[in-house]
Structures are given as C-alpha cells and as structure tokens.
Amino acid sequence: DPGDVAVQAGDTVRLHAVAYDSGGQAIPGATTRWFQASHGFEVRVSDDGLVTAGSTDAMKIAAVTSVAGSRPTTTFTRITILPPPAARIAVEPTVKRLYVGQSLSLSAVPYAANNDRRYDPIAWESDAPGVVSVTPAGRITAVRAGRVTVTARAGRASRGATGRGAVPRC
C-alpha cells in the first residue's frame, strides 16, 4: 500500500512501491506502473511514478505491480494537492488617518503566489497599540496622536499599512 500523499500545487513527488511476499520479504524483479485512477487535470502521473500536481484537489493514483508467474495486483493511493502558501495579503479599506475614539474594521484576504485565494487565519498587530489598537478580528481603534503601522499576517506573508492615529477632533 503506497499510502496517502500531500503535495503543493505546482510541485512534484515520486511515488515508489515495493512488492512483498507472504513472509514480508521484498520480491526481487517486481515492476510497478502508475496510472491516474480518477478523471481530471489536477495531476499528471508518469509510468514510473512521478506525480506533477496541478490545481488544488484530491486524486486517486493506481499502482499496478507485476511479478513473474503471478497475476498483477492493483493498489491505490490518494494524492491531496494543497494550495501554495500565502505570498501576499490584500487589506481593505486603506486608512491613512483616524480621529480619537474612531474605530474601523479591516478585512484581509491572503493569496498564494499563483493568485489562488487562501483561507489562512489572519493575525493582526499594531506596532504602537497606545496610538491605534487592533483586535484579533482586525478592528482598529484610534487611542491618541502618533504614527502607527498595523500589520496583517498569514503564514510568512504580511501586509502593513502605516498611517496617523488619533488626530484630535476639531
């Protein structure tokens, strides 16, 4: 049984199978050919087990193993194709200035390098929480005057926005 495999979209992985006899010993001379067992364009597999992952999905791959003097046996593995990691984050709205006490909710959407939408959790941070505070949900509140950068993070991707916080109301 080759087992299940996970690979990121755009990457490759080589599958390998070993045939064992009833005593648990590897069978010399066994050959394995690999085939895509489910339809779709999400993955390509070569006869020798090189899998090239396309778009995010899950596919079944068949391994047909032949041993001289025996009937071929077929086993299956599942390839789960994961999206690439977050490479950038889009944050809205753009805020340059807030007034004391003013609050606003920001939203952030992470994207992979190939522009596929990601659903990673977003972590928010203010480099000056005494100027502008930010909640885990992205709600910012101006506390006092000063400059601040509010940053959204998803994995290794981040997006910071610098602005002036809490200019006094006139």
C-alpha positions as CSV (number, residue, x, y, z in Angstrom):
1,D,0.0,0.0,0.0
2,P,1.7,3.2,-1.1
3,G,-0.2,5.4,1.4
4,D,-1.7,8.8,1.0
5,V,0.5,11.7,-0.1
6,A,0.1,15.5,0.1
7,V,1.9,17.9,-2.3
8,Q,1.6,21.6,-3.1
9,A,0.1,22.7,-6.4
10,G,2.9,23.1,-8.9
11,D,5.3,20.6,-7.1
12,T,6.2,17.1,-7.9
13,V,6.6,13.9,-5.9
14,R,7.9,10.5,-6.9
15,L,5.9,7.5,-5.7
16,H,7.7,4.2,-5.1
17,A,6.2,0.8,-4.4
18,V,7.8,-2.4,-3.1
19,A,6.1,-5.8,-3.5
20,Y,6.4,-8.2,-0.5
21,D,5.7,-11.9,-0.3
22,S,3.5,-13.5,2.4
23,G,6.6,-13.7,4.7
24,G,7.2,-10.0,4.5
25,Q,10.2,-10.3,2.2
26,A,10.7,-7.9,-0.7
27,I,10.2,-9.7,-4.1
28,P,13.1,-9.1,-6.4
29,G,12.2,-8.3,-10.0
30,A,8.7,-6.9,-9.3
31,T,7.7,-4.0,-11.5
32,T,5.2,-1.3,-10.8
33,R,3.5,1.0,-13.3
34,W,1.5,4.1,-12.2
35,F,-1.8,5.4,-13.6
36,Q,-4.2,8.2,-12.8
37,A,-7.3,6.4,-11.5
38,S,-9.7,9.3,-11.3
39,H,-10.5,11.9,-14.0
40,G,-9.4,15.5,-14.0
41,F,-6.5,17.7,-14.9
42,E,-5.4,18.3,-11.3
43,V,-2.5,15.8,-11.5
44,R,-0.2,14.0,-14.0
45,V,1.5,10.8,-13.3
46,S,4.2,9.1,-15.4
47,D,4.6,5.3,-15.7
48,D,7.5,5.4,-13.2
49,G,5.5,7.3,-10.5
50,L,6.5,10.9,-11.0
51,V,3.4,12.9,-9.9
52,T,3.1,16.6,-11.0
53,A,0.4,18.4,-9.0
54,G,-1.8,20.9,-10.8
55,S,-4.7,22.7,-9.1
56,T,-5.9,22.1,-5.6
57,D,-7.9,18.9,-5.3
58,A,-7.6,15.2,-4.4
59,M,-6.9,12.4,-6.9
60,K,-6.6,8.6,-6.9
61,I,-3.5,7.1,-8.4
62,A,-3.3,3.3,-9.2
63,A,-0.1,1.2,-8.8
64,V,-0.2,-2.0,-10.8
65,T,2.6,-4.3,-9.6
66,S,3.6,-7.3,-11.7
67,V,5.7,-10.3,-10.5
68,A,6.7,-13.0,-13.0
69,G,4.4,-16.0,-12.7
70,S,1.7,-14.1,-10.8
71,R,-1.4,-12.0,-11.6
72,P,-0.7,-8.3,-11.4
73,T,-2.1,-6.6,-8.2
74,T,-3.5,-3.1,-8.1
75,T,-3.3,-0.7,-5.1
76,F,-4.4,2.8,-4.8
77,T,-3.1,6.0,-3.2
78,R,-4.7,9.3,-2.7
79,I,-2.9,12.5,-3.7
80,T,-4.1,15.6,-2.0
81,I,-3.0,18.7,-3.8
82,L,-2.6,21.6,-1.4
83,P,-2.5,25.3,-2.4
84,P,0.8,27.0,-2.3
85,P,1.4,29.0,0.9
86,A,0.2,32.6,1.3
87,A,2.5,35.0,-0.5
88,R,0.6,38.3,-0.2
89,I,-2.3,39.8,1.6
90,A,-4.9,42.3,0.4
91,V,-6.1,44.6,3.2
92,E,-9.2,46.8,2.9
93,P,-10.0,49.6,3.4
94,T,-6.9,51.8,3.1
95,V,-6.8,54.0,6.2
96,K,-4.4,57.0,6.4
97,R,-5.9,58.9,9.4
98,L,-8.3,58.2,12.3
99,Y,-9.7,60.6,14.9
100,V,-9.5,59.9,18.7
101,G,-12.1,57.2,19.5
102,Q,-12.8,56.3,15.9
103,S,-13.0,52.6,15.2
104,L,-13.0,50.7,11.9
105,S,-12.9,47.1,10.9
106,L,-10.3,46.0,8.5
107,S,-10.5,42.9,6.3
108,A,-7.6,40.9,4.9
109,V,-7.5,38.2,2.2
110,P,-4.4,36.1,1.7
111,Y,-3.4,34.9,-1.8
112,A,-0.8,32.4,-3.0
113,A,1.9,33.4,-5.4
114,N,-0.2,32.0,-8.3
115,N,-3.1,34.2,-7.1
116,D,-5.2,31.4,-5.7
117,R,-7.3,32.6,-2.7
118,R,-6.1,31.2,0.6
119,Y,-8.1,30.8,3.8
120,D,-5.3,31.0,6.4
121,P,-6.2,32.7,9.6
122,I,-5.1,36.4,9.8
123,A,-3.1,37.7,12.8
124,W,-3.3,41.4,13.4
125,E,-0.7,43.6,15.1
126,S,-0.2,47.2,15.9
127,D,3.4,48.4,16.3
128,A,2.0,51.2,18.6
129,P,-1.1,49.9,20.4
130,G,-1.1,53.1,22.5
131,V,-1.7,55.0,19.3
132,V,-4.0,52.6,17.4
133,S,-5.1,49.3,19.0
134,V,-6.2,46.3,16.9
135,T,-8.3,43.3,17.9
136,P,-7.7,39.7,16.7
137,A,-10.6,40.3,14.3
138,G,-9.0,43.4,12.7
139,R,-11.0,46.1,14.4
140,I,-8.8,49.2,14.8
141,T,-9.4,52.0,17.3
142,A,-7.5,55.3,17.5
143,V,-6.3,56.0,21.0
144,R,-4.1,59.1,20.8
145,A,-2.0,61.1,18.3
146,G,1.0,59.4,16.6
147,R,2.2,57.3,13.7
148,V,1.4,53.6,13.6
149,T,1.8,50.5,11.3
150,V,-1.0,47.9,11.5
151,T,0.1,44.6,10.1
152,A,-1.9,41.6,8.9
153,R,0.0,38.2,8.8
154,A,-0.9,34.9,7.3
155,G,1.9,32.3,7.4
156,R,5.0,34.1,6.1
157,A,3.0,36.7,4.2
158,S,2.4,40.1,5.7
159,R,0.9,43.4,4.8
160,G,1.5,46.5,6.8
161,A,-0.3,49.8,6.5
162,T,1.2,53.0,8.0
163,G,-0.9,55.9,9.0
164,R,-1.5,58.7,11.5
165,G,-3.6,57.7,14.5
166,A,-5.9,59.8,16.6
167,V,-5.5,63.3,15.4
168,P,-7.6,65.4,17.8
169,R,-11.2,66.1,16.8
170,C,-11.8,69.8,15.9
